[in-house]
Amino acid sequence: MHDSIPYGRHEIDDEDVAAVVDVLRGDWLTTGPAVEGFEHSFSELVGAEHAVAVNNGTAALHLAMLAARVGPGDEVIVPTFTFAASANAARYVGATVVFCDVRPDTLGIDVEQAARLVSQRTKAVVVVDYAGIPCELDAIMELAEKHGLVVIEDACHAIGATYRGRRIGSVAHLSTFSFHPVKHLTTGEGGMVTTADAELNRRLRRLRNHGIDSDFRQRESAGTWEYDVIELGFNFRMSDINAALGASQVRKVSGWVERRRELASQYQDLLRNLPLTMLVEPGHVRASWHLFPVMLNQRGATNQRAEVFASLRAAGVGVNVHYRPLHLHTAFRTDGAEQRFPVAEAAYGRLLSLPMWHGLSDAEQARVVNELARSLVVGGTSRAV
Ligand SMILES: *Cc1c(COP(=O)(O)O)cnc(C)c1O
């Protein structure tokens, strides 16, 4: 029996450990220089004017909604095919979520459908770079321009990706990232919001710190105790412990993205003759492959995906399914009107995320491919491969 191959995982080296230990022995455990340093190196990585560190990717989305002044009575268009946090953030601020379907080739938002969903009340649109493939940002920014909408890009899968040569994190009005251990780089828990807008930057910083006009370190250096709570804010701060880990990881992430791209291209080659469909990386983007999802070709009425999933898990291959569309979840079901999003629903019925992370070896990848081929043949769905 082999060790299990995880679908994704983090890597911490001695340098990362030393960076965290330094902070633990120092004066600042939070709101200190390590947070500032991490914000600086992350903004350089993604080409953003401003980067604001927070305590997780969900807080980053929540903060983006607050900074964009999305609130009760507003509608926010969100693709149904995403993680719950992309839509929850709109609900935290009292807005109404309007779900949108995705396009079949990339499973990114269907911009034409989004255009038809815009109403008088639409305030923002959330777009998700599923698996690390940037969505159609030119068309989205144009739509936003036309209707005065704020674009919040949930870029949790897309660290290191580019769209027409522009780095993800520098294109939308607000972009959000997560540093959960399964993402491209980790801080344990953590997140970031990036923006080019100085006013949004100021609001993000204030709102992550209770709505206060200054932070402790600024008051220390100004020699004052005085502060003003300007508006209702939250404690979404990242600690210096987490930030030190993030800053150390940022130095390595470009190489990790390269390895993910190499693994993706090897998968595309190795899986070419199997009865499944892979996502398309459009020529004008550079995907960063947080996930490597495949869609099994249809076979009658039986749930082939369940069989293949069970067989791969039994063989120690850590497959997963991203995502069950949000409109199918209990918490998002609307009263009365049943909503249908055929592309997301069809994809969900066929999807499997294969192991994808920078530490996956070629030998492990070959094992994943062999087990997948075997389980498809056993299921009677494939000609011999
Ligand atoms: C991981 C993720 C989030 C949430 O990030 P957390 O840091 O876990 O809160 C939000 N959206 C997407 C698409 C994600 O993958």
Ligand as a Chemical Component Dictionary entry (heavy atoms), coordinates in Angstrom:
data_LIG
# 
_chem_comp.id                   LIG 
_chem_comp.type                 NON-POLYMER 
_chem_comp.pdbx_formal_charge   0 
_chem_comp.three_letter_code    LIG 
# 
loop_
_chem_comp_atom.comp_id 
_chem_comp_atom.atom_id 
_chem_comp_atom.alt_atom_id 
_chem_comp_atom.type_symbol 
_chem_comp_atom.charge 
_chem_comp_atom.model_Cartn_x 
_chem_comp_atom.model_Cartn_y 
_chem_comp_atom.model_Cartn_z 
_chem_comp_atom.pdbx_ordinal 
LIG C1 C1 C 0 -10.432 29.454 -0.061 1  
LIG C2 C2 C 0 -11.462 30.269 -0.727 2  
LIG C3 C3 C 0 -12.182 31.266 -0.043 3  
LIG C4 C4 C 0 -12.104 31.485 1.441  4  
LIG O1 O1 O 0 -10.868 31.622 1.981  5  
LIG P1 P1 P 0 -10.625 31.335 3.559  6  
LIG O2 O2 O 0 -9.256  31.848 3.764  7  
LIG O3 O3 O 0 -10.743 29.865 3.742  8  
LIG O4 O4 O 0 -11.649 32.095 4.315  9  
LIG C5 C5 C 0 -13.072 32.036 -0.768 10 
LIG N1 N1 N 0 -13.281 31.834 -2.072 11 
LIG C6 C6 C 0 -12.638 30.860 -2.759 12 
LIG C7 C7 C 0 -12.921 30.691 -4.226 13 
LIG C8 C8 C 0 -11.725 30.043 -2.103 14 
LIG O5 O5 O 0 -11.117 29.069 -2.787 15 
# 
loop_
_chem_comp_bond.comp_id 
_chem_comp_bond.atom_id_1 
_chem_comp_bond.atom_id_2 
_chem_comp_bond.value_order 
_chem_comp_bond.pdbx_ordinal 
LIG C1 C2 SING 1  
LIG C2 C3 SING 2  
LIG C2 C8 DOUB 3  
LIG C3 C4 SING 4  
LIG C3 C5 DOUB 5  
LIG C4 O1 SING 6  
LIG O1 P1 SING 7  
LIG P1 O2 DOUB 8  
LIG P1 O3 SING 9  
LIG P1 O4 SING 10 
LIG C5 N1 SING 11 
LIG N1 C6 DOUB 12 
LIG C6 C7 SING 13 
LIG C6 C8 SING 14 
LIG C8 O5 SING 15 
# 
